[in-house]
Amino acid sequence: MKAMDKQIIAFCCEHSAYAAADLAGKLRLHYPENVLVIRVPCAGRIDVIHILKALEKGAAAVLVMGCEDGACHHITGNTRAKERVKYCNMLLKEIDLDGRRVEMFNLSPNAPHKFVKAVNEVVNTIRQLGR
Amino acid sequence: MEPRIGVFLCNCGGALNNIDFEAAAKEVSKLPGVARVEFSSSLCFEEGKQRMVSCIRGDNLDRVVVAACSPNFQEPGFQEVIERAGLNRYLLSMANIREQCSWAHTGDVTAKAVKLVKMAVNKVRLLQPLQTKEVPVSREVLVVGGGFSGVSVAVQLARVGFSVTLLEEGKVLGAGMSELESFYGFDAGQVINGAEMDERIEILTSCPVLEVTGRVGNFTIRISKDGQEIVRKYGAVVVASGYQTKLTSGSEAKSGRGIVSQEEFCRMLGDSGLARQPKTVGFLFDFSDESSRFSTLATLNNALTAKTKWGSEVYVFYRSVKVDSQGTERLYREARDCGVVFVKCEAPPSITAENGRVKVKARDVFAGEDVVLACDVLVGEELYLPAEGTETLSSLLNIRRDSRGFFQDENVHIYPVASERRGIFFVGECRGDLGRPRVLADISSVVAEVHALLSSGKMRVETEKVKADPQKCVACLTCIRVCPHGAIQLVRADGGKEVAGISDAACFACGVCAGICPAKAIAFQGYRDEEILAQIEAI
């Protein structure tokens, strides 16, 4: 299997990143098609188990995408998500996996370019890491 | 029983031409549980919807996947359709094959579309129906704060038929209103009188709030009145706690030697029996803090009045004049035309006392020279701050404040007057430096919001969308601590054990509690662990 065939899971908050991804589509800002978005009501809903299970199921990387700092629709959801991503990074390090496979991004709903930049960044990282 | 899932594919009127729908339908029909696959090119049009309804009925489908556009855009619409067909509206899952598949990539994306549908099918299989119910709400409203915004909101709420309690910590209503009266040209007495004359408004002065418990539609509030405690129930709380101004610390120290606040200066201007009218008046503003709209307006207004009424020499020392609120630019020009001298300086002027006058020394950036002026009266620079007691109020209400201590000012997401807790609203300058036009707009929108929430006396809510399992809950209080919307409290379960109880009415369904619960006791319908993991399973 080619490196690029591995899926990348993006957990997207419906108030920000999911709307940004929709907008990216509307503006035909193309990004690699192995990025699969899972819609969540708030990045704070995402738990460590969801991220790890995604990696276990064969995802090459997991992105957690929430609102901008200080502008979270649910006040603290994005900061909690960030902490969980940090914790995941630590766990990955313990089993010798690159921490860059799990990343948190903050973006606003009107930031489709930022969404595309973020996913491209991760796709490139995965390309470098291989597998 | 094996679910009967109906999958409805839509090509959005032919806009999704890089998906081979025939091949996709074939793939999708192989998925377990899928009883019917339908293709349409106009699912969101009435004929598409009708066909959906007849398919669901005809084939006895019990769950539906719509593979079309973004759920952010059309989910409520399709929920209504399946409700029309007799299904529970929550038994729907959408696969976004338009914005996040066809439009986002070039080349043939059939494989990705199938994958997205597979994820949605996996999710829909686990969904559970949710019921809605009506809960009674109290039609009484508490307004905290008896300033201009508070009194105006009370009057307008009473006018649309609510019983209002207007609470003021101070001794009288509208204590700070007289200062505003002269700038804005309204009659403070008339505003207050409107509240006092209305029998649907109960006015309680010298009455601070002691405790706020309960949730939207049913707040229990303890109020201190004449040394006694009264307990009342309210459906909503409108906070209009206002602001205060303070002379900056530098000028405060020297106050009393000819340095006055805007308010004191206003009083001097209104005093016809003033012993000696000041010949030279100076103003300072926008040095230690970004000037507020209010202080800009106060400075320009007072400078102009001093010039026209007393004929004094008026100097304004400033860093920059912000004229963004309506009418301020005109006022600024008028002041200049009348002969008020504006001295732009970068650094704050040095101020010393001299023979009972105040000496101001500043570097004029345009002239490039020092300007020295002896003033009879110097109006000091004022900071614009949240009212005293705002901090206490915020902890009583369990609502966060912004970096400057105001309520809601920086919150771009939760709409202007509503807050992170349903049923608690903020109006007026307790939200920051708004200026009168925005305050007036706020007053109307609070009235509209309260009306929408309480006017029918009941509220329709989703029953147990987010629910803590009393068996699994260990009452660790984590969810109560983290809930951004104050929707969780301890309740007694059937066995007498104390567990987390999530109020359906106050819950915003964000799932922060479900994400953090160490006992995994909280199930958030639609976003339960199983449902999220099932989607991952499909990759």
Contacts between the chains, C-beta under 8 A, distances in Angstrom:
chain1	res1	chain2	res2	distance
A	7	B	539	4.5
A	9	B	536	6.6
A	9	B	539	6.7
A	14	B	71	7.9
A	14	B	72	6.1
A	15	B	413	6.9
A	18	B	70	7.7
A	18	B	72	6.2
A	19	B	72	5.9
A	21	B	99	7.0
A	21	B	100	5.5
A	21	B	104	7.6
A	22	B	70	4.6
A	22	B	72	6.1
A	22	B	73	7.4
A	22	B	96	7.5
A	22	B	99	4.1
A	22	B	100	6.8
A	23	B	99	7.8
A	24	B	99	7.7
A	24	B	104	6.1
A	25	B	98	6.9
A	25	B	99	3.4
A	25	B	100	5.6
A	25	B	101	7.8
A	25	B	102	7.7
A	25	B	103	3.8
A	25	B	104	4.3
A	26	B	99	6.0
A	26	B	103	6.5
A	28	B	103	6.0
A	28	B	104	7.8
A	29	B	104	7.5
A	30	B	104	6.3
A	30	B	105	5.7
A	30	B	106	5.6
A	31	B	104	6.1
A	31	B	105	7.3
A	32	B	105	7.7
A	33	B	101	7.7
A	33	B	104	7.5
A	33	B	105	4.3
A	33	B	109	5.8
A	33	B	112	5.0
A	36	B	112	7.8
A	36	B	115	6.8
A	36	B	116	7.2
A	36	B	119	7.3
A	36	B	539	6.1
A	37	B	96	7.2
A	37	B	100	5.3
A	38	B	119	7.4
A	38	B	532	6.8
A	38	B	535	5.4
A	38	B	536	7.4
A	39	B	71	6.5
A	39	B	96	7.8
A	40	B	511	7.0
A	40	B	527	6.2
A	40	B	532	7.5
A	41	B	509	5.9
A	41	B	510	5.4
A	41	B	511	5.3
A	41	B	524	8.0
A	41	B	527	6.2
A	42	B	510	4.0
A	42	B	511	5.7
A	42	B	512	6.1
A	44	B	510	6.4
A	44	B	511	6.7
A	44	B	512	3.9
A	44	B	515	5.3
A	44	B	516	7.7
A	45	B	510	6.9
A	45	B	511	3.3
A	45	B	512	6.8
A	45	B	514	6.2
A	45	B	515	4.8
A	45	B	524	7.0
A	45	B	527	5.6
A	46	B	515	6.1
A	46	B	532	8.0
A	47	B	514	7.9
A	47	B	515	4.8
A	47	B	516	7.8
A	47	B	529	7.3
A	49	B	529	6.7
A	49	B	533	7.8
A	50	B	529	7.4
A	50	B	532	5.2
A	50	B	533	6.8
A	50	B	536	7.1
A	53	B	533	5.5
A	53	B	536	5.6
A	54	B	536	4.9
A	54	B	539	7.4
A	57	B	536	5.4
A	57	B	537	6.5
A	57	B	539	5.8
A	58	B	539	6.7
A	59	B	536	7.5
A	59	B	539	6.1
A	67	B	413	7.3
A	70	B	410	6.9
A	71	B	411	8.0
A	71	B	412	5.5
A	71	B	413	6.1
A	72	B	413	7.3
A	73	B	413	4.5
A	73	B	414	7.3
A	73	B	510	7.5
A	74	B	420	7.8
A	74	B	484	4.7
A	74	B	485	7.4
A	74	B	508	6.6
A	74	B	510	3.9
A	74	B	512	5.9
A	75	B	400	6.7
A	75	B	420	5.5
A	75	B	484	3.9
A	76	B	482	7.0
A	76	B	484	5.5
A	76	B	512	7.0
A	77	B	484	6.9
A	77	B	510	5.9
A	77	B	512	5.2
A	80	B	482	7.2
A	80	B	512	6.4
A	80	B	515	6.8
A	80	B	516	6.7
A	81	B	515	7.9
A	84	B	515	7.5
